[in-house]
Amino acid sequence: MPHIVVEHSEDLPVLPQVLVEKVHQATFSSGLFELDAIKTRAIAYRHYQLGENKEGFIHICAYIMAGRSPIQKQQLSNHLLECLRTYCRESDCLSVDVRDLEPDIYCKG
């Protein structure tokens, strides 16, 4: 835990695998998670529509176990957004959403 899902337009200025690696490392450097617990993956979109003068997008959804404080969640969100800004164009739409997973409902095998 956590699961980090990076959704993005196909036309990124960075290779998707590089983006996954950078986001994975940024998640770890937030200080909230052990490196071997983080799972990061990316999904590319070919069809999408954005606002005027926007070239592409990246949206990160971080699914974490419930129990972190709102301040910790905001710090993670800001940390990941700063990572995206480092590797993206100013014309890209960037967003991060941190969501709680309920321990009583979440299952893994």
N, CA and C atoms as an extended XYZ file, in Angstrom:
327
Properties=species:S:1:pos:R:3:atomname:S:1:resname:S:1:resid:I:1 pbc="F F F"
N         0.855       -1.149        0.000 N   MET     1
C         0.000        0.000        0.000 CA  MET     1
C         0.905        1.216        0.000 C   MET     1
N         0.729        2.226       -0.674 N   PRO     2
C        -0.445        2.661       -1.424 CA  PRO     2
C        -0.427        2.173       -2.883 C   PRO     2
N        -1.576        2.362       -3.535 N   HIS     3
C        -1.676        2.153       -4.976 CA  HIS     3
C        -1.699        3.543       -5.610 C   HIS     3
N        -0.768        3.789       -6.513 N   ILE     4
C        -0.683        5.071       -7.200 CA  ILE     4
C        -1.021        4.820       -8.672 C   ILE     4
N        -2.109        5.415       -9.127 N   VAL     5
C        -2.558        5.238      -10.510 CA  VAL     5
C        -2.371        6.564      -11.236 C   VAL     5
N        -1.555        6.525      -12.287 N   VAL     6
C        -1.256        7.716      -13.079 CA  VAL     6
C        -2.010        7.594      -14.397 C   VAL     6
N        -3.008        8.435      -14.588 N   GLU     7
C        -3.733        8.491      -15.862 CA  GLU     7
C        -3.157        9.662      -16.646 C   GLU     7
N        -2.943        9.453      -17.948 N   HIS     8
C        -2.298       10.517      -18.721 CA  HIS     8
C        -2.655       10.441      -20.200 C   HIS     8
N        -2.481       11.571      -20.863 N   SER     9
C        -2.628       11.600      -22.319 CA  SER     9
C        -1.428       10.889      -22.937 C   SER     9
N        -1.618       10.358      -24.129 N   GLU    10
C        -0.536        9.608      -24.784 CA  GLU    10
C         0.654       10.480      -25.174 C   GLU    10
N         0.430       11.751      -25.361 N   ASP    11
C         1.473       12.633      -25.910 CA  ASP    11
C         2.285       13.354      -24.827 C   ASP    11
N         2.738       12.626      -23.840 N   LEU    12
C         3.504       13.249      -22.770 CA  LEU    12
C         4.893       13.687      -23.252 C   LEU    12
N         5.455       14.719      -22.609 N   PRO    13
C         6.820       15.126      -22.942 CA  PRO    13
C         7.866       14.249      -22.236 C   PRO    13
N         7.404       13.229      -21.511 N   VAL    14
C         8.277       12.306      -20.796 CA  VAL    14
C         7.782       10.894      -21.084 C   VAL    14
N         8.699        9.944      -21.161 N   LEU    15
C         8.296        8.561      -21.395 CA  LEU    15
C         7.446        8.062      -20.225 C   LEU    15
N         6.379        7.334      -20.495 N   PRO    16
C         5.508        6.857      -19.417 CA  PRO    16
C         6.257        6.079      -18.330 C   PRO    16
N         7.208        5.221      -18.715 N   GLN    17
C         7.941        4.464      -17.695 CA  GLN    17
C         8.777        5.386      -16.809 C   GLN    17
N         9.334        6.433      -17.394 N   VAL    18
C        10.095        7.407      -16.605 CA  VAL    18
C         9.151        8.125      -15.642 C   VAL    18
N         7.978        8.502      -16.126 N   LEU    19
C         6.992        9.157      -15.265 CA  LEU    19
C         6.602        8.245      -14.104 C   LEU    19
N         6.353        6.968      -14.381 N   VAL    20
C         6.008        6.015      -13.328 CA  VAL    20
C         7.133        5.946      -12.292 C   VAL    20
N         8.365        5.864      -12.751 N   GLU    21
C         9.502        5.792      -11.832 CA  GLU    21
C         9.619        7.056      -10.981 C   GLU    21
N         9.441        8.225      -11.587 N   LYS    22
C         9.556        9.491      -10.855 CA  LYS    22
C         8.427        9.638       -9.833 C   LYS    22
N         7.218        9.268      -10.213 N   VAL    23
C         6.076        9.348       -9.295 CA  VAL    23
C         6.248        8.339       -8.162 C   VAL    23
N         6.733        7.157       -8.483 N   HIS    24
C         6.985        6.129       -7.469 CA  HIS    24
C         7.996        6.655       -6.443 C   HIS    24
N         9.082        7.244       -6.932 N   GLN    25
C        10.109        7.782       -6.045 CA  GLN    25
C         9.578        8.960       -5.237 C   GLN    25
N         8.769        9.813       -5.855 N   ALA    26
C         8.190       10.949       -5.133 CA  ALA    26
C         7.254       10.476       -4.026 C   ALA    26
N         6.520        9.396       -4.284 N   THR    27
C         5.651        8.836       -3.251 CA  THR    27
C         6.486        8.376       -2.065 C   THR    27
N         7.590        7.705       -2.350 N   PHE    28
C         8.472        7.254       -1.283 CA  PHE    28
C         9.101        8.434       -0.539 C   PHE    28
N         9.547        9.426       -1.279 N   SER    29
C        10.235       10.559       -0.643 CA  SER    29
C         9.282       11.442        0.160 C   SER    29
N         7.972       11.182        0.067 N   SER    30
C         7.025       11.900        0.916 CA  SER    30
C         7.220       11.531        2.385 C   SER    30
N         7.874       10.387        2.627 N   GLY    31
C         8.121        9.936        3.989 CA  GLY    31
C         6.952        9.226        4.644 C   GLY    31
N         5.893        8.989        3.895 N   LEU    32
C         4.696        8.371        4.462 CA  LEU    32
C         4.629        6.858        4.265 C   LEU    32
N         5.470        6.310        3.364 N   PHE    33
C         5.342        4.902        2.999 CA  PHE    33
C         6.709        4.256        2.849 C   PHE    33
N         6.743        2.946        3.085 N   GLU    34
C         7.938        2.148        2.823 CA  GLU    34
C         8.027        1.898        1.321 C   GLU    34
N         9.234        1.882        0.789 N   LEU    35
C         9.424        1.729       -0.655 CA  LEU    35
C         8.821        0.433       -1.185 C   LEU    35
N         8.998       -0.662       -0.457 N   ASP    36
C         8.501       -1.947       -0.957 CA  ASP    36
C         6.986       -2.092       -0.862 C   ASP    36
N         6.307       -1.122       -0.254 N   ALA    37
C         4.844       -1.173       -0.141 CA  ALA    37
C         4.140       -0.400       -1.261 C   ALA    37
N         4.867        0.453       -1.986 N   ILE    38
C         4.269        1.320       -3.002 CA  ILE    38
C         4.088        0.552       -4.305 C   ILE    38
N         2.910        0.713       -4.906 N   LYS    39
C         2.616        0.109       -6.209 CA  LYS    39
C         2.159        1.227       -7.140 C   LYS    39
N         2.890        1.425       -8.226 N   THR    40
C         2.604        2.532       -9.139 CA  THR    40
C         2.378        1.982      -10.542 C   THR    40
N         1.351        2.493      -11.209 N   ARG    41
C         1.056        2.066      -12.581 CA  ARG    41
C         0.471        3.240      -13.353 C   ARG    41
N         0.523        3.132      -14.672 N   ALA    42
C         0.039        4.217      -15.532 CA  ALA    42
C        -0.946        3.682      -16.561 C   ALA    42
N        -1.894        4.551      -16.906 N   ILE    43
C        -2.887        4.254      -17.939 CA  ILE    43
C        -2.876        5.423      -18.922 C   ILE    43
N        -2.615        5.133      -20.189 N   ALA    44
C        -2.588        6.170      -21.223 CA  ALA    44
C        -3.944        6.267      -21.909 C   ALA    44
N        -4.325        7.484      -22.247 N   TYR    45
C        -5.580        7.735      -22.950 CA  TYR    45
C        -5.284        8.342      -24.316 C   TYR    45
N        -5.923        7.791      -25.319 N   ARG    46
C        -5.802        8.312      -26.675 CA  ARG    46
C        -6.890        9.343      -26.946 C   ARG    46
N        -8.076        9.130      -26.413 N   HIS    47
C        -9.226        9.987      -26.678 CA  HIS    47
C        -9.583       10.775      -25.429 C   HIS    47
N        -9.546       12.079      -25.534 N   TYR    48
C        -9.870       12.967      -24.414 CA  TYR    48
C       -10.085       14.371      -24.957 C   TYR    48
N       -10.666       15.224      -24.172 N   GLN    49
C       -10.872       16.611      -24.555 CA  GLN    49
C       -10.504       17.478      -23.356 C   GLN    49
N        -9.744       18.532      -23.606 N   LEU    50
C        -9.266       19.425      -22.548 CA  LEU    50
C        -9.692       20.851      -22.831 C   LEU    50
N        -9.448       21.713      -21.868 N   GLY    51
C        -9.733       23.135      -22.050 CA  GLY    51
C        -8.831       23.764      -23.098 C   GLY    51
N        -9.168       24.965      -23.457 N   GLU    52
C        -8.432       25.702      -24.472 CA  GLU    52
C        -6.963       25.860      -24.078 C   GLU    52
N        -6.086       25.722      -25.063 N   ASN    53
C        -4.638       25.881      -24.899 CA  ASN    53
C        -4.007       24.825      -23.997 C   ASN    53
N        -4.652       23.705      -23.822 N   LYS    54
C        -4.077       22.615      -23.043 CA  LYS    54
C        -3.639       21.513      -23.997 C   LYS    54
N        -2.397       21.014      -23.800 N   GLU    55
C        -1.832       20.016      -24.707 CA  GLU    55
C        -2.062       18.583      -24.250 C   GLU    55
N        -2.045       18.351      -22.972 N   GLY    56
C        -2.177       17.003      -22.453 CA  GLY    56
C        -2.587       17.056      -20.996 C   GLY    56
N        -2.617       15.885      -20.362 N   PHE    57
C        -3.004       15.857      -18.953 CA  PHE    57
C        -2.314       14.717      -18.237 C   PHE    57
N        -2.194       14.883      -16.931 N   ILE    58
C        -1.795       13.816      -16.030 CA  ILE    58
C        -2.636       13.963      -14.768 C   ILE    58
N        -3.258       12.878      -14.384 N   HIS    59
C        -4.029       12.846      -13.136 CA  HIS    59
C        -3.529       11.669      -12.314 C   HIS    59
N        -3.162       11.927      -11.077 N   ILE    60
C        -2.737       10.868      -10.165 CA  ILE    60
C        -3.831       10.649       -9.141 C   ILE    60
N        -4.200        9.394       -8.965 N   CYS    61
C        -5.077        9.019       -7.859 CA  CYS    61
C        -4.264        8.114       -6.943 C   CYS    61
N        -4.080        8.563       -5.716 N   ALA    62
C        -3.337        7.800       -4.716 CA  ALA    62
C        -4.339        7.170       -3.763 C   ALA    62
N        -4.397        5.859       -3.785 N   TYR    63
C        -5.280        5.114       -2.886 CA  TYR    63
C        -4.443        4.666       -1.690 C   TYR    63
N        -4.778        5.172       -0.505 N   ILE    64
C        -4.018        4.850        0.694 CA  ILE    64
C        -4.960        4.310        1.768 C   ILE    64
N        -4.414        3.535        2.687 N   MET    65
C        -5.228        3.017        3.786 CA  MET    65
C        -5.682        4.176        4.656 C   MET    65
N        -6.914        4.110        5.105 N   ALA    66
C        -7.466        5.144        5.974 CA  ALA    66
C        -6.620        5.261        7.232 C   ALA    66
N        -6.570        6.469        7.775 N   GLY    67
C        -5.838        6.685        9.012 CA  GLY    67
C        -4.847        7.824        8.946 C   GLY    67
N        -4.503        8.264        7.743 N   ARG    68
C        -3.591        9.411        7.609 CA  ARG    68
C        -4.370       10.684        7.900 C   ARG    68
N        -3.688       11.662        8.437 N   SER    69
C        -4.333       12.933        8.760 CA  SER    69
C        -4.572       13.733        7.475 C   SER    69
N        -5.508       14.691        7.515 N   PRO    70
C        -5.700       15.559        6.351 CA  PRO    70
C        -4.415       16.300        5.967 C   PRO    70
N        -3.615       16.664        6.934 N   ILE    71
C        -2.349       17.354        6.633 CA  ILE    71
C        -1.408       16.420        5.875 C   ILE    71
N        -1.304       15.161        6.295 N   GLN    72
C        -0.454       14.198        5.587 CA  GLN    72
C        -0.948       13.974        4.164 C   GLN    72
N        -2.258       13.880        3.999 N   LYS    73
C        -2.825       13.691        2.659 CA  LYS    73
C        -2.540       14.895        1.772 C   LYS    73
N        -2.659       16.098        2.320 N   GLN    74
C        -2.373       17.307        1.552 CA  GLN    74
C        -0.892       17.380        1.200 C   GLN    74
N        -0.028       16.986        2.123 N   GLN    75
C         1.407       16.973        1.846 CA  GLN    75
C         1.732       16.000        0.715 C   GLN    75
N         1.123       14.816        0.737 N   LEU    76
C         1.326       13.845       -0.339 CA  LEU    76
C         0.835       14.415       -1.658 C   LEU    76
N        -0.342       15.003       -1.655 N   SER    77
C        -0.906       15.594       -2.862 CA  SER    77
C         0.021       16.672       -3.428 C   SER    77
N         0.482       17.568       -2.579 N   ASN    78
C         1.384       18.638       -3.021 CA  ASN    78
C         2.705       18.075       -3.520 C   ASN    78
N         3.229       17.071       -2.843 N   HIS    79
C         4.505       16.460       -3.224 CA  HIS    79
C         4.406       15.837       -4.619 C   HIS    79
N         3.313       15.121       -4.878 N   LEU    80
C         3.133       14.498       -6.186 CA  LEU    80
C         2.900       15.540       -7.276 C   LEU    80
N         2.163       16.590       -6.958 N   LEU    81
C         1.934       17.648       -7.945 CA  LEU    81
C         3.249       18.337       -8.314 C   LEU    81
N         4.108       18.572       -7.349 N   GLU    82
C         5.415       19.171       -7.636 CA  GLU    82
C         6.255       18.257       -8.530 C   GLU    82
N         6.157       16.956       -8.295 N   CYS    83
C         6.855       15.999       -9.151 CA  CYS    83
C         6.375       16.138      -10.595 C   CYS    83
N         5.065       16.210      -10.785 N   LEU    84
C         4.519       16.348      -12.135 CA  LEU    84
C         4.988       17.631      -12.799 C   LEU    84
N         4.994       18.709      -12.062 N   ARG    85
C         5.427       20.002      -12.632 CA  ARG    85
C         6.863       19.949      -13.138 C   ARG    85
N         7.684       19.129      -12.512 N   THR    86
C         9.086       19.005      -12.912 CA  THR    86
C         9.222       18.386      -14.296 C   THR    86
N         8.335       17.483      -14.647 N   TYR    87
C         8.489       16.702      -15.875 CA  TYR    87
C         7.481       17.038      -16.965 C   TYR    87
N         6.648       18.042      -16.759 N   CYS    88
C         5.572       18.304      -17.713 CA  CYS    88
C         5.636       19.716      -18.267 C   CYS    88
N         4.835       19.936      -19.286 N   ARG    89
C         4.718       21.252      -19.909 CA  ARG    89
C         3.774       22.120      -19.097 C   ARG    89
N         3.943       23.409      -19.205 N   GLU    90
C         3.017       24.333      -18.538 CA  GLU    90
C         1.612       24.204      -19.108 C   GLU    90
N         1.511       23.720      -20.332 N   SER    91
C         0.209       23.600      -20.978 CA  SER    91
C        -0.505       22.290      -20.650 C   SER    91
N         0.080       21.463      -19.794 N   ASP    92
C        -0.584       20.222      -19.385 CA  ASP    92
C        -1.497       20.483      -18.197 C   ASP    92
N        -2.629       19.789      -18.162 N   CYS    93
C        -3.520       19.811      -16.997 CA  CYS    93
C        -2.982       18.788      -16.003 C   CYS    93
N        -2.695       19.224      -14.802 N   LEU    94
C        -2.138       18.343      -13.786 CA  LEU    94
C        -3.065       18.306      -12.578 C   LEU    94
N        -3.291       17.122      -12.023 N   SER    95
C        -4.133       17.009      -10.839 CA  SER    95
C        -3.754       15.771      -10.036 C   SER    95
N        -4.043       15.843       -8.729 N   VAL    96
C        -3.772       14.743       -7.808 CA  VAL    96
C        -4.963       14.604       -6.874 C   VAL    96
N        -5.367       13.359       -6.630 N   ASP    97
C        -6.459       13.066       -5.711 CA  ASP    97
C        -5.996       11.953       -4.781 C   ASP    97
N        -6.091       12.174       -3.476 N   VAL    98
C        -5.721       11.166       -2.495 CA  VAL    98
C        -7.010       10.618       -1.879 C   VAL    98
N        -7.164        9.295       -1.928 N   ARG    99
C        -8.395        8.651       -1.445 CA  ARG    99
C        -8.082        7.580       -0.428 C   ARG    99
N        -8.941        7.505        0.572 N   ASP   100
C        -8.799        6.482        1.603 CA  ASP   100
C        -9.392        5.160        1.161 C   ASP   100
N        -8.693        4.081        1.491 N   LEU   101
C        -9.215        2.728        1.354 CA  LEU   101
C        -9.603        2.272        2.762 C   LEU   101
N       -10.767        1.705        2.879 N   GLU   102
C       -11.244        1.241        4.177 CA  GLU   102
C       -10.642       -0.132        4.476 C   GLU   102
N        -9.915       -0.275        5.583 N   PRO   103
C        -9.257       -1.549        5.905 CA  PRO   103
C       -10.242       -2.721        6.044 C   PRO   103
N       -11.472       -2.441        6.456 N   ASP   104
C       -12.455       -3.509        6.621 CA  ASP   104
C       -13.005       -4.015        5.285 C   ASP   104
N       -12.819       -3.229        4.230 N   ILE   105
C       -13.375       -3.572        2.928 CA  ILE   105
C       -12.286       -3.975        1.937 C   ILE   105
N       -11.122       -3.353        2.007 N   TYR   106
C       -10.025       -3.621        1.078 CA  TYR   106
C        -9.520       -5.047        1.247 C   TYR   106
N        -9.362       -5.747        0.143 N   CYS   107
C        -8.844       -7.124        0.162 CA  CYS   107
C        -7.690       -7.249       -0.808 C   CYS   107
N        -6.766       -8.124       -0.496 N   LYS   108
C        -5.712       -8.444       -1.442 CA  LYS   108
C        -5.333       -9.902       -1.258 C   LYS   108
N        -4.784      -10.482       -2.318 N   GLY   109
C        -4.449      -11.903       -2.266 CA  GLY   109
C        -2.993      -12.160       -2.343 C   GLY   109
